[in-house]
Amino acid sequence: MVLALSETLGVPRAKRNALLTAAGFAQAYAARSLDEDEMEPVRAAMDWTLERHAPFPALAFDRHWRILRMNPVSGALLATMQLGEGDSLLDAFIEGGPFAEALENRDEVARHMVTRLRTESAHLGGDAILDAAVAKLVATLGDDAQLPAGTLPAVIPARYRSNGVVLSFFSTISQFGSTEDIALADLKIELMFPADEFTRGALTSQFGA
């Protein structure tokens, strides 16, 4: 009954475990490490996706935007901003430092991050870390926290200054389907695409086959 009701209401898996415990039942959902043997097909699918996105950046991260895997293109780009696997893109963006400083249109990206983080937190049934990040962004932006009035462009690219040039990207974000593992359900794969011909040419020249 608990699982059936949770499924109907779309309750996140971690909260379903809490409801099962409160009802006197064993927890149904685990949070497996990507390094476990059972996760080998997932690792293979993720690595295949990341590798084949070259010469463009691609990375995988968890619910709090901690980098779990990335392809060599992302590795090279983020290294110039002092970031690597295990680091949180969310912390790097909010707390400042090389990553935030490299974003030429940081405030523009931040306004869209507020909406995205609120959506992600709501999907999880509320997340203290994501909610705190939203509060910090809104406080930093002040009156600029709202999206501008009028017709918005199709996409808002993120423009990074790296090694003296500006690279412009938009992204698609994917998640695994039919997941019953908490950590796997939270895992996201972000594929970054060039938003202009200069970026496409620069990356193809440096990382193309």
Contacts in CASP RR format, 6 or more apart in sequence:
PFRMAT RR
TARGET T0000
AUTHOR 0000-0000-0000
METHOD contacts of the structure
MODEL  1
MVLALSETLGVPRAKRNALLTAAGFAQAYAARSLDEDEMEPVRAAMDWTL
ERHAPFPALAFDRHWRILRMNPVSGALLATMQLGEGDSLLDAFIEGGPFA
EALENRDEVARHMVTRLRTESAHLGGDAILDAAVAKLVATLGDDAQLPAG
TLPAVIPARYRSNGVVLSFFSTISQFGSTEDIALADLKIELMFPADEFTR
GALTSQFGA
2 16 0 8 1.000
2 19 0 8 1.000
2 20 0 8 1.000
2 23 0 8 1.000
2 25 0 8 1.000
3 16 0 8 1.000
3 20 0 8 1.000
3 28 0 8 1.000
5 11 0 8 1.000
6 15 0 8 1.000
6 16 0 8 1.000
6 19 0 8 1.000
11 19 0 8 1.000
11 125 0 8 1.000
12 123 0 8 1.000
12 124 0 8 1.000
12 125 0 8 1.000
12 185 0 8 1.000
13 29 0 8 1.000
13 180 0 8 1.000
13 181 0 8 1.000
13 182 0 8 1.000
13 185 0 8 1.000
14 29 0 8 1.000
14 31 0 8 1.000
14 124 0 8 1.000
14 182 0 8 1.000
15 125 0 8 1.000
16 28 0 8 1.000
16 29 0 8 1.000
17 27 0 8 1.000
17 28 0 8 1.000
17 29 0 8 1.000
17 182 0 8 1.000
20 26 0 8 1.000
20 27 0 8 1.000
20 28 0 8 1.000
21 27 0 8 1.000
28 180 0 8 1.000
29 180 0 8 1.000
29 181 0 8 1.000
29 182 0 8 1.000
30 181 0 8 1.000
30 182 0 8 1.000
31 181 0 8 1.000
31 182 0 8 1.000
31 183 0 8 1.000
32 38 0 8 1.000
32 39 0 8 1.000
32 181 0 8 1.000
32 183 0 8 1.000
32 184 0 8 1.000
33 39 0 8 1.000
33 183 0 8 1.000
34 42 0 8 1.000
34 43 0 8 1.000
34 46 0 8 1.000
34 68 0 8 1.000
34 69 0 8 1.000
34 183 0 8 1.000
39 184 0 8 1.000
42 176 0 8 1.000
42 184 0 8 1.000
45 176 0 8 1.000
46 60 0 8 1.000
46 69 0 8 1.000
46 187 0 8 1.000
46 189 0 8 1.000
47 69 0 8 1.000
49 58 0 8 1.000
49 174 0 8 1.000
49 189 0 8 1.000
49 191 0 8 1.000
50 58 0 8 1.000
50 59 0 8 1.000
50 60 0 8 1.000
50 69 0 8 1.000
50 70 0 8 1.000
50 71 0 8 1.000
50 74 0 8 1.000
50 189 0 8 1.000
51 71 0 8 1.000
53 71 0 8 1.000
53 73 0 8 1.000
53 191 0 8 1.000
54 71 0 8 1.000
54 72 0 8 1.000
54 73 0 8 1.000
54 207 0 8 1.000
54 208 0 8 1.000
55 73 0 8 1.000
55 203 0 8 1.000
55 204 0 8 1.000
55 206 0 8 1.000
55 207 0 8 1.000
55 208 0 8 1.000
55 209 0 8 1.000
56 73 0 8 1.000
56 169 0 8 1.000
56 191 0 8 1.000
56 192 0 8 1.000
56 193 0 8 1.000
56 194 0 8 1.000
56 203 0 8 1.000
57 70 0 8 1.000
57 71 0 8 1.000
57 73 0 8 1.000
57 74 0 8 1.000
57 75 0 8 1.000
57 77 0 8 1.000
57 169 0 8 1.000
57 192 0 8 1.000
57 203 0 8 1.000
58 70 0 8 1.000
58 71 0 8 1.000
58 73 0 8 1.000
58 74 0 8 1.000
58 189 0 8 1.000
58 190 0 8 1.000
58 191 0 8 1.000
58 192 0 8 1.000
59 67 0 8 1.000
59 68 0 8 1.000
59 69 0 8 1.000
59 70 0 8 1.000
59 71 0 8 1.000
59 74 0 8 1.000
59 189 0 8 1.000
59 190 0 8 1.000
60 67 0 8 1.000
60 68 0 8 1.000
60 69 0 8 1.000
60 70 0 8 1.000
60 187 0 8 1.000
60 188 0 8 1.000
60 189 0 8 1.000
60 190 0 8 1.000
61 67 0 8 1.000
61 68 0 8 1.000
61 89 0 8 1.000
61 187 0 8 1.000
61 188 0 8 1.000
61 190 0 8 1.000
62 68 0 8 1.000
62 183 0 8 1.000
62 186 0 8 1.000
62 187 0 8 1.000
62 188 0 8 1.000
63 120 0 8 1.000
63 124 0 8 1.000
63 127 0 8 1.000
63 130 0 8 1.000
63 186 0 8 1.000
64 88 0 8 1.000
64 90 0 8 1.000
64 127 0 8 1.000
64 129 0 8 1.000
64 130 0 8 1.000
65 88 0 8 1.000
65 89 0 8 1.000
65 90 0 8 1.000
65 91 0 8 1.000
66 86 0 8 1.000
66 87 0 8 1.000
66 88 0 8 1.000
66 89 0 8 1.000
67 78 0 8 1.000
67 83 0 8 1.000
67 84 0 8 1.000
67 85 0 8 1.000
67 86 0 8 1.000
67 87 0 8 1.000
67 88 0 8 1.000
67 89 0 8 1.000
68 85 0 8 1.000
68 86 0 8 1.000
68 187 0 8 1.000
69 85 0 8 1.000
70 78 0 8 1.000
70 84 0 8 1.000
70 85 0 8 1.000
72 207 0 8 1.000
73 203 0 8 1.000
73 207 0 8 1.000
74 192 0 8 1.000
75 84 0 8 1.000
76 207 0 8 1.000
77 160 0 8 1.000
77 162 0 8 1.000
77 167 0 8 1.000
78 84 0 8 1.000
78 99 0 8 1.000
80 98 0 8 1.000
80 102 0 8 1.000
80 162 0 8 1.000
80 163 0 8 1.000
81 92 0 8 1.000
81 98 0 8 1.000
81 99 0 8 1.000
81 102 0 8 1.000
81 160 0 8 1.000
81 162 0 8 1.000
82 97 0 8 1.000
82 98 0 8 1.000
82 99 0 8 1.000
83 89 0 8 1.000
83 92 0 8 1.000
83 98 0 8 1.000
83 99 0 8 1.000
89 99 0 8 1.000
90 129 0 8 1.000
90 130 0 8 1.000
90 133 0 8 1.000
92 98 0 8 1.000
92 99 0 8 1.000
92 100 0 8 1.000
93 99 0 8 1.000
93 100 0 8 1.000
93 103 0 8 1.000
93 106 0 8 1.000
93 110 0 8 1.000
93 113 0 8 1.000
94 100 0 8 1.000
94 133 0 8 1.000
94 136 0 8 1.000
94 137 0 8 1.000
94 140 0 8 1.000
100 106 0 8 1.000
102 160 0 8 1.000
102 161 0 8 1.000
102 162 0 8 1.000
103 109 0 8 1.000
103 158 0 8 1.000
103 159 0 8 1.000
103 160 0 8 1.000
104 159 0 8 1.000
104 160 0 8 1.000
104 161 0 8 1.000
104 166 0 8 1.000
105 156 0 8 1.000
105 157 0 8 1.000
105 158 0 8 1.000
105 159 0 8 1.000
107 141 0 8 1.000
107 144 0 8 1.000
108 156 0 8 1.000
109 156 0 8 1.000
109 158 0 8 1.000
110 137 0 8 1.000
110 140 0 8 1.000
110 141 0 8 1.000
111 141 0 8 1.000
111 144 0 8 1.000
111 145 0 8 1.000
111 146 0 8 1.000
111 147 0 8 1.000
112 147 0 8 1.000
112 156 0 8 1.000
113 137 0 8 1.000
114 134 0 8 1.000
114 137 0 8 1.000
114 138 0 8 1.000
114 141 0 8 1.000
114 145 0 8 1.000
115 147 0 8 1.000
117 130 0 8 1.000
117 131 0 8 1.000
117 133 0 8 1.000
117 134 0 8 1.000
117 137 0 8 1.000
118 130 0 8 1.000
118 134 0 8 1.000
120 127 0 8 1.000
120 130 0 8 1.000
121 127 0 8 1.000
121 130 0 8 1.000
121 131 0 8 1.000
121 134 0 8 1.000
124 130 0 8 1.000
124 186 0 8 1.000
137 145 0 8 1.000
138 145 0 8 1.000
155 170 0 8 1.000
155 195 0 8 1.000
156 170 0 8 1.000
157 168 0 8 1.000
157 169 0 8 1.000
157 170 0 8 1.000
157 195 0 8 1.000
157 196 0 8 1.000
158 168 0 8 1.000
158 169 0 8 1.000
158 170 0 8 1.000
158 171 0 8 1.000
159 166 0 8 1.000
159 167 0 8 1.000
159 168 0 8 1.000
159 169 0 8 1.000
160 166 0 8 1.000
160 167 0 8 1.000
160 168 0 8 1.000
160 169 0 8 1.000
161 167 0 8 1.000
165 198 0 8 1.000
165 202 0 8 1.000
166 198 0 8 1.000
167 194 0 8 1.000
167 198 0 8 1.000
167 199 0 8 1.000
167 202 0 8 1.000
167 203 0 8 1.000
168 194 0 8 1.000
168 195 0 8 1.000
168 196 0 8 1.000
168 198 0 8 1.000
168 199 0 8 1.000
169 192 0 8 1.000
169 193 0 8 1.000
169 194 0 8 1.000
169 195 0 8 1.000
169 199 0 8 1.000
170 192 0 8 1.000
170 193 0 8 1.000
170 195 0 8 1.000
171 190 0 8 1.000
171 191 0 8 1.000
171 192 0 8 1.000
171 193 0 8 1.000
172 190 0 8 1.000
172 191 0 8 1.000
172 193 0 8 1.000
173 188 0 8 1.000
173 189 0 8 1.000
173 190 0 8 1.000
173 191 0 8 1.000
174 188 0 8 1.000
174 189 0 8 1.000
174 191 0 8 1.000
175 185 0 8 1.000
175 187 0 8 1.000
175 188 0 8 1.000
175 189 0 8 1.000
176 184 0 8 1.000
176 185 0 8 1.000
176 187 0 8 1.000
179 185 0 8 1.000
194 200 0 8 1.000
194 201 0 8 1.000
194 203 0 8 1.000
END
